[in-house]
Each structure stands twice: as C-alpha cells, then as structure tokens.
Amino acid sequence: MSSTDFGYQTVDERDKARRVRGVFDSVAPRYDLMNDLMSMGLHRAWKAFAVMASHVRPGQHVLDIAGGTGDLSQAFARQVGPSGLVVHTDINETMLRTGRDRLVDQGVLLPTVVCDAERLPFPDNAFDLVSVGFGLRNMTHKQAAIGEMARVLRPRGRLLVLEFSKVAQPLRKAYDFYSFQVLPRLGRWVAGDAESYRYLAESIRMHPDQESLKALMKAGGFGHVDYHNLTGGVVALHVGIKC
C-alpha cells in the first residue's frame, strides 16, 4: 500500500482524493466569503498579479485547473476575449457547480469540465496557458499532475502555479498562530467547519517550498521557471515555460 499526506495525517494514497473532496464539498457554499475573511481580501490581489504575469492575449486558449468558484477563469476570459477559449475545470463537482453558477449569474459562459489534473482529458499541445490556483497542494501525485500540465501546453506555453508557500522567517510565529488558532475558529463560526480549515493550515506546511516546487516544475518539462513571493511568502506564484 502506498501512502501520502493528508495534512499531518498519513493516509492510503487511494483515499486522499476522497478526503479532499469531502473538505471542498463542505466548504463550497461559503468558500468565497471565507477566502475574503481569512486573507483579508488579499486573495484578490494575488489572483490579479497572476493574471498580469500570465501575459495572456486575445484569441489564446487557457486551461484553469482547480478553477473552483471561477475567479481566475473569469479574469482570463476577459483577457482572451470572444476569439479565445477558457476551460474551467475542477476535480470537485460541488465546487465546479458553485463556480459555474456564479459565472453564469455574471453573464460568463465557459466550458466547464470535472476532471483530475493527474489525467487531463485534453489532447497534447492544446493550450497557450495552464493555471492552477490554490489546488496543487491537494493533489496526490504532484509530479504527475505537473507532467500532465506540460503535456497539454503548446511549446513555449506557460504554467502558472499560485499556491500558499513558505513564509519569511520574521512572519512565521505570527503566521503559525493565525493558521492553527484563528483560522479553524473562523471556519467554525462562518462555515460551520473547523476541521476543513485545520486541514488547510496543515496542507500548506506539507506542500513543497518555493525552491522545491521550482525543481518539480523543471523536472516536469519546464525549461525556465521563476517564482514571485507575495505577502512575505504567504503565497508564491511560480511561472514555468514549457521547453
């Protein structure tokens, strides 16, 4: 039996996807509100920076993985315009349905696909940009997922990974207190679910740090990888260019 991490727990790797699905099934109805509260609105600035760094142009094709409630998909749709294409995907049907309904309410109609990032149902060299926002840390086989993202990208295409990362040393004590004392309580009060937000804090600590993720991306087919620390490393944006 192969095992993997689920926060600080060690679980059968075949069981991780089910557990992650349970987390997001639980938090989906209050996901956007909780994002605003727990980041004090900063998640909007982080996503705006990612879109700016994407250099997406009108007419291009974009795949948004772990697209959830659709913030990045909507922003990319504005960038590519009516001649382009944005495919909004997530492994979690509840999150994807919530995002699709939100996009439709705002007059944005995008292809919406339930899919596993480790086995993408798209042909080789199909997209100019692949983005994954706050989703990579929940994947069981990160290297396999990165390889799939490289496969569906066109040569010189870009991969954007926006993810929680390792904070700068002066912030760590305060960040740990917030993550393990404040965040679960906030989750209980607002979303009625402390455990899912405790998992969030733990999964961030188990995720590869900035340099380790850069190495994973280079091993996965990206010849050039840079990263940008945001808010003292609370979040990092990795940008990889396919060989």
C-alpha positions as CSV (number, residue, x, y, z in Angstrom):
1,M,0.0,0.0,0.0
2,S,1.4,3.4,-1.0
3,S,0.7,6.3,1.5
4,T,0.7,10.0,1.2
5,D,-0.1,13.1,3.3
6,F,-3.5,14.5,4.1
7,G,-2.5,17.4,6.2
8,Y,-0.4,16.0,9.0
9,Q,-2.0,12.6,8.7
10,T,-0.6,9.7,6.6
11,V,-3.3,8.0,4.5
12,D,-3.6,5.4,1.8
13,E,-2.9,7.5,-1.4
14,R,-6.1,6.0,-2.9
15,D,-8.1,7.7,-0.2
16,K,-6.6,11.2,-0.4
17,A,-8.8,12.4,-3.3
18,R,-12.0,11.2,-1.4
19,R,-10.9,13.1,1.7
20,V,-10.0,16.3,-0.2
21,R,-13.4,16.0,-2.0
22,G,-15.1,15.9,1.4
23,V,-13.3,19.1,2.5
24,F,-14.4,21.0,-0.5
25,D,-17.9,19.6,-0.5
26,S,-18.2,21.0,3.0
27,V,-16.7,24.5,2.3
28,A,-18.1,25.2,-1.1
29,P,-21.2,27.2,0.0
30,R,-19.0,29.7,2.0
31,Y,-15.8,29.4,0.0
32,D,-15.7,32.9,-1.4
33,L,-16.7,34.5,1.9
34,M,-14.1,32.5,3.8
35,N,-11.4,33.5,1.2
36,D,-12.1,37.1,1.8
37,L,-12.1,36.8,5.5
38,M,-9.1,34.6,6.0
39,S,-6.9,36.5,3.6
40,M,-8.4,39.9,4.5
41,G,-9.2,40.3,0.8
42,L,-5.6,39.7,-0.3
43,H,-6.5,36.7,-2.4
44,R,-8.0,39.1,-5.0
45,A,-4.6,40.9,-5.3
46,W,-2.7,37.6,-5.6
47,K,-5.0,36.4,-8.4
48,A,-4.8,39.8,-10.2
49,F,-1.0,39.6,-10.1
50,A,-1.2,36.0,-11.5
51,V,-3.4,37.2,-14.4
52,M,-1.0,40.1,-15.1
53,A,2.0,37.8,-15.1
54,S,0.3,35.4,-17.5
55,H,0.7,37.7,-20.5
56,V,-2.5,36.1,-21.9
57,R,-3.5,37.7,-25.2
58,P,-6.8,37.8,-27.1
59,G,-7.5,34.6,-29.0
60,Q,-5.4,32.4,-26.8
61,H,-6.6,29.1,-25.2
62,V,-6.4,28.8,-21.4
63,L,-7.0,25.8,-19.1
64,D,-7.9,26.7,-15.5
65,I,-7.2,23.7,-13.2
66,A,-8.8,23.5,-9.8
67,G,-10.8,26.5,-11.0
68,G,-13.3,26.3,-8.2
69,T,-15.6,29.2,-7.9
70,G,-14.2,30.7,-11.1
71,D,-12.2,33.9,-10.1
72,L,-9.3,33.1,-12.4
73,S,-11.4,31.7,-15.2
74,Q,-13.5,34.9,-15.3
75,A,-10.3,37.1,-15.3
76,F,-8.7,35.0,-18.1
77,A,-12.0,35.1,-20.1
78,R,-11.7,38.9,-20.1
79,Q,-8.1,38.7,-21.4
80,V,-8.7,36.2,-24.2
81,G,-11.9,37.9,-25.4
82,P,-14.5,36.3,-27.7
83,S,-12.0,34.9,-30.0
84,G,-10.2,32.9,-27.3
85,L,-11.2,30.0,-25.0
86,V,-11.0,29.4,-21.3
87,V,-11.9,25.9,-19.9
88,H,-12.9,26.0,-16.3
89,T,-12.1,22.7,-14.5
90,D,-12.1,21.1,-11.1
91,I,-12.0,17.6,-9.7
92,N,-14.7,18.6,-7.2
93,E,-18.1,18.7,-8.7
94,T,-19.7,20.7,-5.9
95,M,-17.0,23.5,-6.2
96,L,-17.3,23.4,-10.0
97,R,-21.1,23.7,-9.9
98,T,-20.8,26.6,-7.5
99,G,-18.3,28.3,-9.8
100,R,-20.3,27.7,-12.9
101,D,-23.5,29.1,-11.4
102,R,-21.6,32.2,-10.2
103,L,-20.1,32.7,-13.6
104,V,-23.5,32.3,-15.4
105,D,-25.0,34.8,-12.9
106,Q,-22.4,37.3,-14.1
107,G,-23.0,36.6,-17.8
108,V,-19.9,34.5,-18.3
109,L,-20.4,31.2,-20.2
110,L,-17.4,28.9,-20.2
111,P,-16.8,25.2,-20.9
112,T,-16.9,23.5,-17.5
113,V,-15.3,20.1,-17.0
114,V,-15.0,17.8,-14.0
115,C,-11.5,16.3,-14.3
116,D,-8.5,15.0,-12.5
117,A,-5.3,17.1,-13.1
118,E,-3.3,13.9,-13.0
119,R,-5.2,12.5,-16.0
120,L,-6.3,15.5,-18.1
121,P,-8.9,14.7,-20.8
122,F,-7.3,17.1,-23.4
123,P,-5.0,16.5,-26.3
124,D,-1.3,17.3,-26.4
125,N,-0.3,20.9,-27.2
126,A,-3.8,22.3,-26.8
127,F,-3.4,25.4,-24.6
128,D,-1.3,28.5,-24.5
129,L,-1.6,28.8,-20.7
130,V,-2.4,26.4,-17.9
131,S,-3.2,27.9,-14.4
132,V,-3.7,26.2,-11.1
133,G,-4.7,28.4,-8.2
134,F,-4.5,27.0,-4.7
135,G,-5.0,23.5,-5.9
136,L,-1.7,21.8,-6.4
137,R,-1.1,21.1,-2.7
138,N,-4.2,19.0,-2.6
139,M,-3.1,16.7,-5.4
140,T,-1.8,13.2,-4.6
141,H,0.8,12.9,-7.2
142,K,2.1,16.5,-7.8
143,Q,4.8,15.4,-10.3
144,A,2.3,13.5,-12.4
145,A,0.0,16.5,-12.4
146,I,2.8,18.9,-13.5
147,G,3.7,16.4,-16.2
148,E,0.1,16.4,-17.5
149,M,0.0,20.2,-17.5
150,A,3.2,20.3,-19.5
151,R,1.7,17.7,-22.0
152,V,-1.4,19.8,-22.8
153,L,0.7,23.0,-23.2
154,R,2.0,24.2,-26.5
155,P,5.7,24.6,-26.9
156,R,6.7,27.9,-25.1
157,G,3.4,27.8,-23.3
158,R,3.2,28.9,-19.7
159,L,2.2,27.2,-16.5
160,L,1.1,29.4,-13.6
161,V,1.0,27.8,-10.1
162,L,-0.4,30.2,-7.5
163,E,-0.1,28.5,-4.1
164,F,0.4,29.0,-0.4
165,S,4.1,28.7,0.3
166,K,6.8,29.1,3.0
167,V,6.6,32.5,4.7
168,A,9.6,34.6,5.5
169,Q,11.2,33.9,8.9
170,P,10.1,37.1,10.7
171,L,6.5,36.2,10.0
172,R,6.4,32.5,10.9
173,K,5.5,32.8,14.6
174,A,2.5,35.1,13.9
175,Y,1.5,33.1,10.8
176,D,1.5,29.8,12.7
177,F,-0.6,31.3,15.5
178,Y,-3.1,32.6,12.9
179,S,-3.1,29.4,11.0
180,F,-3.7,27.0,13.9
181,Q,-5.6,29.1,16.4
182,V,-7.5,31.7,14.5
183,L,-8.3,30.0,11.1
184,P,-10.1,26.9,12.5
185,R,-12.2,29.1,14.8
186,L,-13.1,31.3,11.8
187,G,-14.0,28.2,9.8
188,R,-16.3,27.0,12.6
189,W,-18.0,30.4,13.1
190,V,-18.6,31.2,9.4
191,A,-18.6,27.9,7.6
192,G,-19.6,25.6,10.4
193,D,-16.4,23.5,9.8
194,A,-13.2,23.9,11.8
195,E,-11.6,20.7,10.6
196,S,-11.5,21.6,7.0
197,Y,-9.7,24.8,7.8
198,R,-7.3,22.9,10.1
199,Y,-6.5,20.7,7.1
200,L,-5.9,23.8,5.1
201,A,-3.3,25.0,7.5
202,E,-1.6,21.6,7.7
203,S,-1.6,21.0,3.9
204,I,0.2,24.3,3.4
205,R,3.0,23.1,5.7
206,M,3.3,19.8,3.8
207,H,3.4,21.5,0.4
208,P,6.9,21.9,-1.3
209,D,8.5,25.2,-0.6
210,Q,9.4,27.7,-3.3
211,E,12.7,26.1,-4.4
212,S,11.3,22.5,-4.1
213,L,8.3,23.4,-6.3
214,K,10.6,25.1,-8.8
215,A,12.7,21.9,-9.0
216,L,9.5,19.8,-9.5
217,M,8.4,22.0,-12.4
218,K,11.8,21.9,-14.1
219,A,11.8,18.1,-13.8
220,G,8.3,18.1,-15.3
221,G,9.2,19.6,-18.6
222,F,9.6,23.3,-17.9
223,G,12.9,24.7,-19.1
224,H,12.6,28.0,-17.4
225,V,10.9,28.6,-14.0
226,D,10.7,31.7,-11.9
227,Y,8.7,32.4,-8.8
228,H,7.5,35.6,-7.1
229,N,6.9,35.7,-3.3
230,L,3.7,37.6,-2.4
231,T,2.9,38.9,1.1
232,G,6.2,37.8,2.5
233,G,6.0,34.3,1.0
234,V,2.5,33.5,2.4
235,V,1.8,32.9,-1.3
236,A,4.1,32.3,-4.2
237,L,3.4,32.5,-7.9
238,H,5.6,30.1,-10.0
239,V,5.8,30.7,-13.7
240,G,7.1,27.9,-15.9
241,I,7.8,28.0,-19.7
242,K,7.5,24.7,-21.5
243,C,10.6,23.5,-23.3
